Amino acid sequence: QVQLAESGGGLVQAGGSLRISCAASGGTFRRHVMGWFRQFPGKEREFVAVISWSGEGRDLVDSVKGRFTISRDNAKNTVYLQMNSLKPEDTAVYYCAARPEGVLSFSTRRYEYEYWGRGTQVTVSS
């Protein structure tokens, strides 16, 4: 059983930067593909970024490419989302998620992730 806890959310002005973190406990972190999702008010949770076991493979949704970076530190059991050039439309609750242990493939589908954190609010003011 993997427990995930996000941190680092907050209020930032448009154009600013924020790094959110997700600390994992339980399981074998380095054997989980990790993802970030976000949820806008009244909308379904949507894919933002995914990273492979080693961190060498990554993918992001087009709307954040060039602005966001996903990374992980397996020694610290933590995955990060560095968000630069933030826009008001990035305002959402951000969730980290883990695919089942041992699964190598990426996924943008939330139902293919087994473990979820409780989310952290990111608010970008204009």
BELKA-V276848 format. One record per backbone hydrogen bond with DSSP energy under -0.5 kcal/mol. CO is the residue of the C=O (numbers start at 1). NH is the residue of the N-H. E is the energy in kcal/mol with one decimal. If there is no record, write none. Layout:
BEGIN
co=CO nh=NH e=E
co=CO nh=NH e=E
END
This chain:
BEGIN
co=3 nh=25 e=-2.2
co=5 nh=23 e=-2.5
co=7 nh=21 e=-2.7
co=10 nh=123 e=-2.9
co=12 nh=125 e=-2.4
co=13 nh=16 e=-2.3
co=15 nh=85 e=-0.6
co=16 nh=86 e=-2.3
co=18 nh=20 e=-0.5
co=18 nh=83 e=-3.2
co=20 nh=81 e=-2.5
co=21 nh=7 e=-2.2
co=22 nh=79 e=-2.1
co=23 nh=5 e=-1.9
co=25 nh=3 e=-3.0
co=27 nh=29 e=-0.6
co=28 nh=31 e=-2.2
co=29 nh=32 e=-1.9
co=31 nh=102 e=-2.6
co=33 nh=99 e=-2.9
co=34 nh=51 e=-2.6
co=35 nh=97 e=-2.4
co=36 nh=48 e=-2.6
co=36 nh=49 e=-1.8
co=37 nh=95 e=-2.9
co=38 nh=46 e=-3.5
co=39 nh=93 e=-2.1
co=40 nh=43 e=-2.4
co=46 nh=38 e=-2.5
co=48 nh=61 e=-2.6
co=49 nh=36 e=-2.8
co=50 nh=59 e=-1.9
co=51 nh=34 e=-1.8
co=57 nh=52 e=-2.8
co=59 nh=50 e=-2.3
co=61 nh=64 e=-1.9
co=61 nh=65 e=-0.8
co=62 nh=65 e=-0.7
co=64 nh=67 e=-2.3
co=64 nh=68 e=-2.7
co=67 nh=84 e=-2.0
co=69 nh=82 e=-3.0
co=71 nh=80 e=-3.2
co=73 nh=76 e=-0.9
co=73 nh=77 e=-0.5
co=73 nh=78 e=-1.9
co=77 nh=24 e=-3.0
co=78 nh=73 e=-3.0
co=79 nh=22 e=-1.8
co=80 nh=71 e=-1.6
co=81 nh=20 e=-2.3
co=81 nh=83 e=-0.6
co=82 nh=69 e=-2.4
co=82 nh=84 e=-0.6
co=83 nh=18 e=-2.4
co=86 nh=15 e=-3.2
co=87 nh=90 e=-2.4
co=88 nh=91 e=-1.8
co=92 nh=94 e=-0.6
co=92 nh=122 e=-2.7
co=93 nh=39 e=-2.2
co=94 nh=120 e=-2.1
co=95 nh=37 e=-3.0
co=96 nh=117 e=-2.1
co=97 nh=35 e=-2.8
co=98 nh=114 e=-2.0
co=98 nh=115 e=-1.9
co=100 nh=103 e=-1.8
co=108 nh=110 e=-0.5
co=109 nh=112 e=-1.7
co=110 nh=113 e=-1.6
co=115 nh=98 e=-2.1
co=120 nh=94 e=-3.1
co=121 nh=10 e=-0.8
co=122 nh=92 e=-1.9
co=123 nh=12 e=-2.6
co=123 nh=125 e=-0.6
co=125 nh=14 e=-2.5
END
